[in-house]
Amino acid sequence: MNIKPLVLQANADRRLRAGHLWIYSNEVDTRRTPLKEFEPGEQVQVENARGKVLGLAYVNPNTLICGRMISRDAGYPLDRSLLVHRLKVAASLREAQFDKPCYRLVFGDSDGLPGLVVDRFYDLFVVQISTAGMDRVQELVIDALNRVFKPAAIVLRNDSKMRSLEGLDTYVEVVQGEVPELVPLNENGVDLLAPVLTGQKTGWFYDHRENRARMQSMVKGKRVLDLFSYVGGWGAQALAAGAEEVSCLDASAGALEVAAENARINNAERRFRALQGDAFDLCKAMVAEKERFDLVIVDPPAFIQKRKDVKNGERAYGRINNFAMRLLAKDGVLISASCSMHLQRERLVDLLRSNSRELDRYAQIFAQGYQGADHPIHPAIPETEYLKAYFMRVLPAS
């Protein structure tokens, strides 16, 4: 493989030497190595201003993050051999943590495979590729998965927004095998179903697994409201753990149909209630009707997609948590979560505090939640730590 050099400006190698994997376009010495001379996805040898080789990366000259490191050793390009090795290393972490082969197998940068996400549902694998560099080796990714795991089926969910930023087409494709409309999985001992071809992202959100396990210990005999429920990841597990009744609220009728099916396969359809519509509107109506729940789960989509969205996003988090507190019965529990990387933990705590005081409630945070072990955090890349959850008891002020 003929690999061209990509030379960085003076001192632009500090983050890379500290462990980071990203190269920004303004860090490249474009006089010595003009970005326009590289093709999207091309592999390059990264050198600092003094000519020291830092490793290999792939590039996209058309994006702000124009390079992503793939190896610290220039002798190991992103090929079938390296993919097989990284998949085996990723699998070893998951197999040590989980007793069932249902998890996020690859979490991009954190597993040394930037631009690649792989979710595993027993012997069915859902692959999502979001960068030009990883897209170039897509066939090798499929081949490596077959060599290591021999999947019965592989789905490409190449329909993320990031692909358009990378200049890539968006599509969904079954690469091999047969894929049912609903794919089985098991999380925290509960059998569930996910719409991997038509659902959000890869069809399921494994990242809240440990938070849902904690929730299960709190719901026996309780009345539960699951806001932004999607297909019932929280709600179905609450039913399986003995909740008296679970109301799943979501804007998508299709998602609620799957949530109902997840209730049914856990013999809990009589304790399940679907509420379709806008969460803010329906919560306002339930407050007016004086509905009350013993436990309310607030797990919305990312209200803050970009830094410019912070102000409006924080307002949305504040409003929905205010509604949730007003819907709680005396001594109720609020589980408040956020997947917005741009919402800091302390800011979410502040939003919970201010809303509890506005309502003249006494709040106690008794547990904190994080993303699961199959979403490992890269210590040099803060963006890989995005999920947060707070378990809070809300009492009348005394």
Buried (B, 14 or more C-beta within 10 A) or exposed (E): EEEEEBBBBEEBBEBBEEEBBBBBBEBBBBEEBEBEEBEBBBBBBBBBBEEEEBBBBBBBBBBEBBBBBBBBEBEBBBBBEBBBBBBEEBBEBBEEBBEEBBBBBBBBBBBBBBBBBBBBBBEBBBBBBBBBBBBBBBEBBBBBBBEBBEBEBBBBBBBBEBBEBBEBEEEEEEBBEEBEEBBBBBBBEBBBBBBBBEBBBBBBBBBBBBBBBBBBEBBEEBBBBBBBBBBBBBBBBBBBBEBBBBBBBBBBEEBBBBBBBBBBBBEBEEBBBBBBEEBEEBBBEBBEEEBBBBBBBBBBEBBBEEEEBBEEBBEBBBBBBBBBBBBBBEEBBBBBBBBBBBBEBEBBBEBBEEBBEEBEBEBEBEBBBBBBBBBBBBEBBEEBBBBBBBBBBBBEEE
